[in-house]
Amino acid sequence: MSYTHTVTVPLAWGEAVQRAREALAGQGFGILSEIDVRATFEAKLGSEAADAVGDYVILGACNPALASRALAAEPDLGALLPCNVVVRRAKDAADTTIQAIDPQTMVQLSDSPAIWDVANDADARLRAALAALSGAGTSEN
């Protein structure tokens, strides 16, 4: 089973990050956290490790209404939140890859029908956000 939804866009790094943020906002997701993996690798492991990972950011996306429903149904689910969205580009790549967690992976850990409903809603919204990037000439997996 794949645990992500993926699109590849022919956009410059900065534009791809900005468009991903906008597409997520269009589906009611805010960004609670941002991890610049490249900068962290540079600081902790050196430039060789940073160059090997390329441009790589993890956006912690949260739709408050969905998170509220999920946590009300199953408080332990907070360990799996927020929904991670990765924007990455290899050093010499022409395209940027954007990946979102597949919320269906979360439901495999819960028996709660309410969690299934939240996961289905989150899945539809994350897929829609990635589809919104298709105007940039994306390919989707």
N, C-alpha and C positions, 0 to 999 in steps of 0.2 A: 504494500500500500504506500502510495506517495503521501507525504505529510505536508506538502506545500502546493500552492497554486503559483504558477510562474508565468511571467511575460518577459519578453526581451524587446527593448526599445532602442531605436537608432538615435538616441539623444545623448548630448554631452552629460557628464556626471552631475553637475550642479542642477541642470534643467530636469534631469530624471528624478533627483531627490525632491525638488520643488513640485513637480507634477504629481509625484506619488503622494506627497502631503496633501495637495489639493484634492486629488481623487478620493483619498481617505476621508477628508473633511466633508466632501460631498455625500458621503454615506454615514455621516454622524460620528466619525471617529476623530478624537483628538489625540495628540501625541503626548504621552505622559513621560516618556523617557527617550533619550537618544544616545546610543553608544557608537562612538567613532572607533571602530575596530582598528582601522589603519593607524590612527594617532596613538591608540593604546599600545599596539604592537611596537610602534616606533619608540615610544617612551620606555617600554618595559623590556623589549626584546631586540631593538635595534632596527636600522633601516633595511637590512636584508629581509627580515620577517615582514616588515611593513610592505616592502615591494612585492613580496611573494603573495600577500593577501590582496593587494591592489586597493582601490577605493572600496570601502565596505562600511556601511552604516546599518545599525539595527534600530528601527523605530518601534517603540512600545506603543501600539495603537489601542485606544480604548473607546468604546461606545458606552457612555455611562448608563443608558437605559438597559442595554443588554447585560452589562456587568452587574447592575443592581438585581436584575431578574435571576442571573446565575448564582450570585452570592446568597440571595434569599432562599433559593432552592437547595444550595449546597455550599456552605461557607468555606469548606476546604478547597473549593475550586479556585480560590484566590491564588493558590500556588501556581496555577497555570495561566494567570493573567499578568499583564495585558497580552493582546494578540501581537506577536512579533511580525514585523514586516522588514525584510532585508532588501537593501538597495546595494548592488555590488557591480564592480567593473574591474576586470583583470587589467594589469598594467598596460598591455598593448592592444586591448580589445577595442573594437569599433562600436560595440553596442553595450548597453547597460541592462542588467538583469534585475527584475523586481520580483520578490517572492513573499507570499503571505502564508502564514500557518493555515492549514486546513482544519477548521474547527471540528470536523468530524473525528479527528484524532482524539479530541478531548472526551467525546461521548463514549469512547471505548473504555474509559475509566470510571464511568458513572452509570448507575441503573435508573437514574431519575428521568422521567418523561419531560419534566420542565427543562432539564439540561439539554435534552435532545432538541426541544423547541428553540432554545436560545442558540444552540450550535447551528441549527438550520438557518435561523435568521442571520447570524454572524457570517455564515458561509455565503449566503446570498449577497450580503453587503460587501464582503471582501472581494468576491468574484466581480461584482459590479464596479468596484473601485478599480480593479485591474483592467476590466473591459473598457473603462473610461480612458485608459491610456492608449487604447487601440487607434485613436486618431493620430498617434505618433508613429503609426506603422509597426505595430507590435506583432509578435508571434506568441501564442499562448500554449501552455502545456497543462 
